[in-house]
Amino acid sequence: MYRTYSVPRFFSLLVLDVFIFGICGVFFLVGRNFFTSAGNTAEESVKLPVMMYHSVYGDKPSEFVVTPEQLESDLSWLSSHGYKTVTADQVIAYANGRGELPEMPVMITFDDGCYNNLAYLLPLLEKYDMTAVISVVGTYTDNEAVNDPHVPAYSYLTWDDIGLLAKSGRIELGNHTYDMHSLHNGRSGCGKLDSESEEDYRRALNDDISRLQREFTEHTGEAPVVFAYPFGKVSRESIPVLRENGILMTLTCREKVNTISRDPACLYGIDRFNRSGLYSTEEYIGKIFSFQ
């Protein structure tokens, strides 16, 4: 038996249908926006190759020494091919959702704090309108540089030299440990010893890192936000200590092009390509960009 047509019932069902379709529409829009936003976040990233140098001197290059002519050849190639050097501060800002990076960024880094970085690198950075990060070993500056300063072949930067670099506008300074740039006592760089408790390791590392951070602040007015692992020996237990000391970016020796996203976690473990003086500019550059 059929029910008779009811106008009130029709309208009540119509209202119910409108309500249900409305709810479905809201969930559709929210879901679409959510996944679109997630996709944009994943896509919003920049490829960043990082070059790692050490000493710049003379006419006899080696694995960790390039000549001034080789360095200038590298910088000239980057400039002529449209690459723009970026500072650590720029990369850190980008990863924290502030600002943008150029279309073809590259970062230049130097380890150990050799005096010849001031003598040869700085003038070339000024010539090509570029920037670099120099990571300093505290004991080299406090002891070796003071005892035998300003010999390009082997001296290290004094605190006065470091102050000049800090004021140049071309150089950012990094922490390369105060006295853990060695393979002595069974420790490899600032890695944790197998026999060492995590608590003891963190105490030892903090004593070292914080000492150099204090000396930087005393001599330049500012502590570094960049840390370079000696010999590239990365230790997962080091990250909390480095963060507590204001480090926002760590540098390794793994040879890989970095993907910088809008997530500051990506800055802990920046990979770099060692610039051996045994290669030409074309060979070295080709090695880097074959990874992209």
C-alpha positions in Angstrom: 0.0 0.0 0.0 1.4 3.4 -1.0 1.8 6.3 1.4 0.1 9.5 0.5 2.3 12.6 -0.5 3.2 14.8 2.5 4.5 18.3 2.0 5.9 18.7 5.5 7.8 15.4 5.2 9.1 16.4 1.8 10.6 19.6 3.1 12.1 17.9 6.2 13.8 15.4 3.9 15.0 18.2 1.6 16.5 20.1 4.6 18.2 16.9 5.7 19.7 16.3 2.2 21.0 19.9 2.1 22.6 19.5 5.5 24.3 16.2 4.5 25.6 17.6 1.2 26.8 20.7 3.1 28.8 18.6 5.5 30.3 16.5 2.7 31.2 19.7 0.9 33.0 21.1 3.9 35.0 17.9 4.4 35.9 17.8 0.7 37.2 21.4 0.8 39.1 20.9 4.0 40.6 17.7 2.7 41.6 19.2 -0.6 43.2 22.2 1.1 45.0 19.9 3.5 46.5 17.7 0.9 47.3 20.7 -1.4 49.1 22.4 1.4 51.0 19.3 2.3 52.0 18.9 -1.4 53.1 22.5 -1.6 55.3 22.0 1.5 56.9 19.0 0.0 57.5 20.8 -3.3 58.8 24.0 -1.7 62.5 23.1 -1.5 65.8 24.1 -3.1 68.8 22.1 -4.2 71.9 23.4 -2.5 75.4 22.1 -3.4 78.0 23.0 -0.8 81.7 23.3 -1.6 84.3 22.4 1.1 87.8 23.9 1.0 90.7 24.0 3.5 94.0 25.7 2.7 94.7 28.1 -0.2 98.4 28.5 -0.9 101.3 28.3 -3.3 101.6 26.4 -6.6 101.7 22.8 -5.3 98.1 21.7 -4.8 97.2 18.5 -2.8 94.1 16.8 -1.4 93.4 19.6 1.0 95.3 22.5 -0.6 94.2 24.5 -3.6 96.2 27.3 -5.3 94.8 30.8 -5.4 94.5 30.3 -9.2 92.4 27.2 -8.7 90.2 29.0 -6.2 89.7 31.9 -8.6 89.0 29.6 -11.4 86.2 27.9 -9.3 84.6 31.3 -8.4 84.8 32.6 -11.9 83.1 29.4 -13.2 80.3 29.8 -10.7 79.8 33.5 -11.5 79.8 33.0 -15.2 77.3 30.2 -15.0 74.8 32.1 -12.9 75.3 30.6 -9.5 74.8 32.8 -6.5 76.5 32.2 -3.1 74.2 32.1 -0.1 75.0 32.6 3.5 74.2 30.2 6.3 71.9 32.9 7.7 70.0 32.9 4.4 69.6 29.1 4.4 68.6 29.0 8.0 66.0 31.7 7.4 64.6 29.9 4.4 64.3 26.6 6.4 62.4 28.5 9.0 59.9 29.9 6.5 61.4 33.3 6.1 62.6 34.7 2.8 63.6 32.9 -0.4 66.8 31.5 -1.9 68.1 32.3 -5.4 67.3 30.0 -8.3 70.8 28.6 -8.5 72.3 28.8 -5.0 75.7 27.5 -3.8 77.4 27.7 -0.5 81.2 27.9 -0.1 82.8 26.7 3.2 86.4 26.5 4.5 87.5 24.3 7.4 90.2 24.7 10.1 90.8 28.5 10.0 94.0 28.8 8.0 95.5 32.3 7.8 95.6 32.1 4.0 91.8 32.2 4.0 92.2 35.9 4.9 95.2 36.5 2.7 93.8 34.9 -0.5 90.1 34.1 -0.1 88.7 37.4 1.1 90.0 39.5 -1.9 88.5 36.9 -4.3 85.2 37.0 -2.5 85.2 40.8 -2.9 86.1 40.5 -6.6 83.3 38.1 -7.4 80.8 39.5 -4.9 80.5 36.2 -3.0 80.4 34.9 0.6 81.8 32.0 2.5 81.7 30.2 5.9 85.0 29.6 7.7 84.9 27.1 10.6 87.7 27.6 13.2 89.4 25.2 15.5 89.8 27.0 18.9 93.2 25.6 19.9 94.7 26.4 16.5 93.8 30.1 17.1 94.7 30.3 20.8 98.0 28.5 20.5 99.5 27.9 17.1 98.3 31.2 15.5 99.6 33.2 18.4 103.0 31.5 18.4 103.6 31.7 14.6 101.2 34.2 13.0 100.6 35.4 9.4 102.6 32.9 7.4 100.3 31.9 4.5 101.9 28.5 4.1 101.0 27.2 7.5 99.7 29.8 10.0 96.2 29.9 11.4 93.9 32.8 12.0 94.5 34.9 15.1 91.5 36.4 17.0 92.4 39.8 15.4 92.2 38.2 12.0 88.9 36.6 12.8 87.6 39.9 13.9 88.5 41.4 10.5 86.7 38.6 8.7 83.6 39.0 10.9 83.5 42.7 9.9 84.0 42.1 6.2 80.4 41.3 5.4 81.7 38.4 3.3 82.5 35.8 5.9 80.4 33.9 8.4 82.3 32.0 11.1 81.7 28.5 12.3 82.6 26.3 15.3 85.0 23.4 14.4 85.4 22.4 18.0 87.8 23.9 20.5 90.1 20.9 20.9 88.5 17.8 19.3 90.0 18.2 15.8 92.2 15.2 16.4 92.3 11.4 16.4 94.0 11.1 19.8 92.8 9.2 22.9 90.8 6.8 20.7 88.3 9.5 19.9 87.6 10.2 16.2 86.9 14.0 16.0 84.0 14.7 18.3 82.5 11.3 18.1 81.4 9.4 21.1 83.8 6.8 22.5 82.4 3.2 22.8 83.4 3.1 26.4 81.8 6.5 27.2 78.4 6.9 28.7 76.1 9.2 26.9 76.1 11.6 29.9 79.8 11.7 30.0 80.0 12.3 26.3 77.6 15.1 26.4 79.5 16.7 29.2 82.8 16.5 27.4 81.3 17.8 24.1 79.5 20.6 25.8 82.7 21.7 27.6 84.5 21.9 24.3 81.8 23.5 22.2 80.7 26.0 24.8 84.3 27.1 25.4 84.8 28.1 21.7 81.3 29.7 21.6 82.3 31.9 24.6 85.6 32.9 23.0 83.8 33.9 19.8 81.4 36.0 21.7 84.3 37.6 23.7 86.3 38.4 20.6 83.7 39.2 18.0 80.5 39.9 19.9 78.7 36.9 18.4 78.7 33.2 18.7 78.5 31.0 15.5 75.3 29.2 14.5 77.3 26.8 12.2 79.2 23.7 13.3 81.5 21.6 11.2 82.2 18.1 12.3 85.9 17.3 12.4 86.7 14.7 9.8 83.0 14.6 9.0 82.5 12.2 12.0 78.8 12.8 12.7 77.5 11.7 16.1 73.7 11.5 16.7 74.3 12.2 20.5 75.9 15.5 19.6 72.8 17.1 18.3 71.1 18.1 21.6 74.4 19.6 22.8 74.9 21.6 19.6 71.4 22.9 19.8 71.8 24.0 23.4 74.9 26.0 22.3 73.0 27.8 19.6 74.0 25.8 16.6 71.4 25.8 13.9 73.3 24.1 11.0 75.9 21.3 11.0 78.3 20.5 8.2 79.4 17.0 7.3 81.9 15.6 4.7 79.4 13.3 2.9 79.4 14.2 -0.8 75.8 14.8 -1.8 73.7 17.8 -3.0 71.4 19.0 -0.2 67.6 19.5 -0.4 66.7 22.5 1.7 63.0 22.5 2.7 60.9 24.7 4.9 61.9 22.5 7.9 64.9 23.5 10.1 65.5 19.8 10.8 67.0 19.5 7.3 69.9 21.8 8.4 71.4 19.2 10.8 73.7 17.3 8.4 74.5 19.5 5.5 76.6 17.5 3.0 79.6 19.0 1.2 82.0 18.2 -1.7 85.7 18.3 -0.7 87.7 20.5 -3.1 90.8 18.5 -3.8 93.6 20.5 -5.5 94.3 17.4 -7.6 91.4 18.2 -9.9 90.8 21.0 -12.4 87.8 23.3 -11.9 85.9 21.5 -14.7 86.6 18.1 -13.1 85.6 19.3 -9.6 82.5 21.1 -10.7 81.5 18.2 -12.9 81.7 15.9 -9.9 79.3 18.1 -7.9 76.7 18.6 -10.6 76.7 15.0 -11.7 74.8 14.4 -8.4 71.9 16.7 -9.3 
